[in-house]
């Protein structure tokens, strides 16, 4: 019987039905959009979002291959900090408040008057900031008291799915708990110290649970409505980044998933908690993995694939025509023109604010070193160099904080470029494996669902389903050419910080 892997993301939901042997039977995707009712407010239209999520499940269940091999279990990968209040009848009381919503800055300041950032971090492993759910829940309590008083549960995207599938005793997995700012990561439970300080009842939240645990079955009426024809087991999933790490086999200390999509995120597996002042100062979270007794830390740049798209949209009309004539995509055409000689430019790739280590919402991208001899190809090369330098800087800071990083496993649009991965491997001085996987999140949730229902172990699934496409190793000659440029790059943020 087949397994349904669900990946609920920021801009849409992808679902894939896999056979027990890991073969893709059917996939589908539907988009939705974030809304901003007021400046600084960022929400999902909860009704529209869940209409799309359920429709995409119906789409795959309607396919003949799936009807012949019906779904009997499912799990889910979701965005991190988004939550929704529901009442005692199970109805939603307000839209889902998204991670980047910044309405609760006043509440965040208040939190710091009660518990210091370092004390919060030592309990939760999560650098406190505007994306934290704790301050947003306090905002609801202070500004929408009627909604707060009617709330029976605050459900995050994972346990909201479970609720909508008819699970009465909902659970939330440890990796998502780690994103709340009120989870005791060492003892794997809600922190009574933090919640009591702000008079928040822990019963407002689902019970924390490991990932890959069966928690019930889809309600029969709901199952029929969604096109399921067999009893479907529901299994706890995880936060999208740890799930992506599982999807590339990054479950052992020092193995890192490198998601090279719109945002680039390095998710490194760790066999112990790494919680110290260096980690906090660099905004590196330490959170539970979707694998028992393993943790992950995240380092990310908010502009990666989006910055490449910007370049192509602004500069590459001629290259688009040439690529079409050659019968290749524009991405492949532009990279084919590059050499490994360093550019004479420095580009700070903060096209949509900075990620770690600064988390500076005001900073913008910067190009320095332009001259009358500069060509647009030089700008593209500087962009690639800047994206690599930014990840190299994050990895350097993480390693100086006690994180072991031995190998990267790359997925996403950027990973399709041999040039990019070769240059990155050389600058980072680390091997990089390009994985033969397109949807690591859905694959991970398939693995969790299969593990939770006893179809196979995590180790068996990784051996059978996760494959490497190509390996890239450092070239010392290339590395030496870039060492000085990298050292200069690390100074640029502080030189231009006060401009914005």
N, C-alpha and C positions, 0 to 999 in steps of 0.2 A: 504494500500500500504506500502511496506517495506522501511527501512531506511538503508543507507550505512554509516558505521563508518570506518574512515581511520586513521591509525596511522603510520606516516612516521618517521622511526627511523634512527639511525646511521648505523646499519648493514642490515636493510631490512624494508619492508613495510608489515604491516598486515592490512587486510580488513575483516570486518564482516558485513554480511547483517542480520538485525534484523527485525522481524515482529513488528507491532505496539504494540504488547503485550510483547515485549522484548525477544521473542524466537529467538535463533540463527538459521537462515535458511542455511547459508553457510559461511565458513571462508576460507581464503587463505593467504599465506605468500610467498614472494620471497626475496632473499638476494641480496645484492650488497656490494661492498667493497670501503673503502676510498683509495685514492691514494696519494702518496707523490712524486711529480715531482722533488723536491729539498729538502735538509735537512730543517726541520722546516715548510715546506709547507704541508698542509693537505686539500685535496679537494675531492669532489664527481665528478666522470666522469658524467657530467650533462646529456648527451645523454643516456648513459647506465642506469643511475639511473631512468630516466623517462620512458624509455622503460620497465623497470621492474615494475614500479608503475602502468603504464597503463595495462600491461599484467595481473597483479594480479587483477585488476578491471574486466578485460575481463573474467578471470577465474570464478569469482563468478557469473557474469551475465549469464554465459553459463549453469549454473546448473538449473535443472528442477524446484526445489522448488522456486528459484528466478524468473524464467520465469512465474510461476503461480502467484507469488506475487511480481511484479516488483518494483524496486527501484524508489522512487519519490522524495527523498531528500538525501543530504549527508552533512557531515562536516568532519573536519580533525584536528588531533593532530600532531604536528611536533616538530623536533629538534629546538633548540632555535636560535642561533646566525648566522646560515648559510645563505648566500645571494648570489644572482646571478645577473649580469648585463645583461639587454636586450636592443636592439636597437629600433628605431622607427617603424620597421617592425615587432617587436615582437620576433626577433631571439636572441638566447643567444649569448653573446659575449665572455664569458669565463666560465670556470668551476665554480661550486658552491664552495665558500671558506668556510671551516668548522670551527666550534667553536675553536678547539684546534690548529689551524694554528697559528704559532708564528712569522711569517715573519715581523710583524709590530711593533716590540719593539721600534725601533727608533721613529716611529710616536707616539707611546704612550708617550714616554718621551717628545716629542714636545708638545703634548696636555697638559701635566702638566705644561709647561712653560706659557700657555695661561689661563688655568682654573685649579685650584687646585683639587686634588682628592675629598676633602670634599665638594667643591662647586658642582662638577659634581654629587656626591652622593646625595646631598640635592635636586638637581633638578630631578634626574632620579631614585634614590633609588637603584642604581646598582653599586656595587663596581667596579671601573675601573680596567681593567687588560688586559692581552694579548688576551683574547678571545673576547673582545669587538669589534663589527663591526665598530665603528667609526674610530679606528686607522687603520683597514684594508682597509676601503674605502679611507682614506688618503694615504695609501700605493699605492693603485691602481692609485690614482690621481698623485702621485709623480713618480711612476715607470712604469706605463702603460698608459701614457697620451692619446694615440690613443683610447684605449678602453674606458677610462673615458669620453673622448669628444664625443664618439658615443653613450654613455649610455643614454637612455631615462628614464629607471627606474632601481633601485636596488630592486629586489624582494626577499623577504624571502621565505622560503619553502611553507608557507601557501598561500601567494598571488601569488607565482609562479604556484601553482596548479590551483588557480582560473584563472589565465591568460591562462594556457594550456587547461582549460575547456571552454575557449571562453568568459570569463567575461571581458568586456572592462574596466569598472570602478572598478578596483580591490580595495579591502580593506585588511587591516591587523589588527588583533585584539589587544586589549590593552595589553594582557599578553605577546605577542611577541614583541610589541613595547617596553615593559619594559626591554628587553634584549639588546637594541641597544646602550646605553649610550648617546642618544640624544633625549629621550622622556621626556616630562614634565609630570611626573606621577600625580602631584597634579591637573593639569588642563586638563589632557588627550589629549594632542596635542604634535606635534613635537616641540622641544625647539628651538625657533628662536635665543635665546642667544647663544646656543652651535653651531648650524649650521652656523649662520652668522659669528661667530668667525673664522671658518675654510673655509669660502666661499663655503659652500655646499648648494645647492638649495633644499628646502624641497619638491619641486615638483618631485624630483627624487625618492620619496617614495610614496607608496600607502597611502590613507587616513586612519588614525586610526579609529577603530570601536569597539564597544562592541562585545563580543562573543555572539553566538546564534542569529545572525541577518541575515535574508535572503537578499542576495545581487544580485540575478539574477538566470538564468537558464543555464544549460549546453547547449552550442551551438548544434544545431540539427545534423549537420554533425559529430561533435566530439562524440556526444551521440551515434549515430548509429555505429561509429567505435568502441566504447567501449562496445557495446552490451546493452546499455540502450534502453528500448522499450517504455518508457513513458517520459513525460517532467520531468526533474529532477531539483529541487530547490537546490541552493548552499547556504550554511549557514556558517558564520564565526565560526572558531573553537578556537584553542588555543595552547600555548606552552605545551609540553608534560607533565611537572610536574604538573601544575595546572589542566590539563585535568585528570591526574591520581588521583588527589585529588577529583575532582568531581566524578570520577568513583567509589570512595569508600564512597561518601557522606560527605567528609570533606569540608563543605561550611559554617560552623559556627565557631565563634571565639574559639580558643583553641583546635579544632579537627585537627589532623595531619595525613596525609597519610604517611605510611612507606613502600616505595618501596624497597623490599629486593631482588634485582636482581643482575646483574653483578656489578653494582654500587648500594650502598644504599643511598636513598635520603629521608629525612624527609621534607615534604611540609606541613607547618602549616597555617591554615586559620586564618586571623586576621580581626577584624571589623573596624580597623583604620590603618592608615599609622604609621609604627614604623621606624623612620629615626633618628638616633643619632650616636654619635662617636663610641659607643661600637659596634653597628651593623656594621659600616664601618670597624673598626679595626679587627673584626672577619670575615670579608668578607661575611656577611649575606645580601643577596639582599632583597629588599622589592619591590614586583611587583604586578601588577593587577592580580586578580584571573579571571577565566572565568565566575564568577558570579558578577553581577553588585554591586558596592560599597563594595566589599570584596577584601582583599589583601592576599598575601601569602609571606612567607619567606622560603628560602631553606637552609638546612644544609645537607651535604653529605660527604660520604667516597667513594673514587674512587675505593677501593678494598673491595669487599664483596663476592659475588658469585664467582668472579674470583679467590679470594684467597682460597676459599673452593675447587675450581677445581684444583688449584695448589697442594694443599695437597693430594687430591685423586690421581692425576696423578703421584706424586712423591713417596708417601708412602703407598698407599692402594691397591696394587695388591692382597695381601692375602685376604683383606676384600672384594674385588670385587668377588672373588671366593666363599667366604662364603655367601655373599648376594645372589649370583646366586643360590646356593644350597638351601637357605631358601626361595627363590622366592620373595625377596623384593629388593628395590633399595639400592644402596650402601650408599646413604645419610641416609636412615632410619636405616640401619644396624649400621653405625658408631655411630649415636646418641643414639642408644639403649644401648650402653656400658657405657655411661657417668653418673656420679653422680653429685650432686650439691655442692660437696666439692671443694673449690677453688684449682686451680693448684698452683705450686710453681714457675711458669714462668710468664714473662711479655712479651707480643708480641705487637709491634707497627705495625698495619696493613696497612702500606703505600707501598703496593706491586707495585703500579703504580703512585707514587707521592702521595701527601696528598691532601685531599679536604679541606673543611672548618674545622677549622678557619684559617689555615696557608696558604693554596694554595701554597705549596712549591713544585716546580717541581723537585727538586734535591733529596729530602728526600726519603729514601728507608725503607723497612720493617726491623724490628729488633726483635730478640729474646734474652732475657737475663734471667739468672738463670739456665742455663743448667748444669747438673752434670752427673756423670757416671750412676746414677740411673734413668735418664730421659728416658722415653719411648715415642714412636711416638704418643701414645694416649694422653700423656701429652701435646705434641705440638698441637694436634688438639683442646684439651680443651682450651689451652691458646689462640689459634686463635679465637675461639668463644668468649672467654672473652674479647680479644682485640677489636673485632668488636663491642661488646656491650659497652665496656668502651668508645670507640671513639664516638659512638652515644650519650651516656650519657653525655660526656664532651660537645659535641655540644649543646645538649638540656640545659645543665646548663648555658652555655654562652648565649644562646638565651634568656632564662628566666631572666638572670641578665641584659639583654639589654632591657627588657620590653615586651617580647613576652610571651603570655599566652599559655601553652601547658597542656591540661587536659587529653587527650586520644589519643592513636595511633591506626590507622587502617592499618593492615599489609596485603600486597599482595606480590607476587613474589615467587621464588623458596625457599628462606630462610624461608618464612612464613609457609611452610609445616611442620616444625619441632616444635613439642610441647615443647621439651626441650629448644630450643633456645628462644621461645617466653616466656616461664615461667621464665627463668633466666633473660631475658631482662626486663620483667615486674617488677621483684623483684629489680633489680639493679636501674632501672629508677624510681621505686616507682610510677608507673602509670599503669592504665589498658590498655591492648592491645586487640583489636578485630581482629581476623583473618577473612578476608572477603571471602565470597563464590563467588569469582570473579577471573577469570583467565586473562582477558584482560580489565583492567580498562580504558585504553586509548580509545579503540574502543567503549566501553560502554558509556564513557563520550561524545564522538562525536555523537553517536546515540542520546543521550539525548539532546545535543545542536541542532542537526538537527530537532528533534521532537519539541523542544521548539520554534525554529525559524519558523517553518511552522504551529504552532498552534495545534499540535496533543496532547500535554500535557504540563503542567508546570514543572519546575525543581523539585518542591516539590513533585508533583505527581509521577514523574519518579523515584526519590530517594526512595519513599515509595514502589513503585511497583517492581523496578528492582534491588535494591541494598540490599543484604542480608548478615547477619553475620553467619559465620560457627561456631566459638567458641570464648569464651572470656577467657582471662588470667588475673589474679589479683596478685598483689604483695604478696610475702611470706616474712614476716618480719624476720624470722629466716635466710632465704637465704640472704636477704639484709644485715643483720648485718655481716655475714661472709665475705662479699665482700667490705665493706666500706673502710677499710684500703688499700686494694689492689687498689681500684679505685683512692684513693688519691695519691698513689705511681705512678700509671700509668700516671697521668697527668704531672709528672716531666720528663718522659723519653724523649720526643721530644727534650727538651732543653738540656738534657745531651748528646745526640748523634748528634744533629743538625750539628755541625761543622765537622763531620767525612766525610760528602759527599760533 
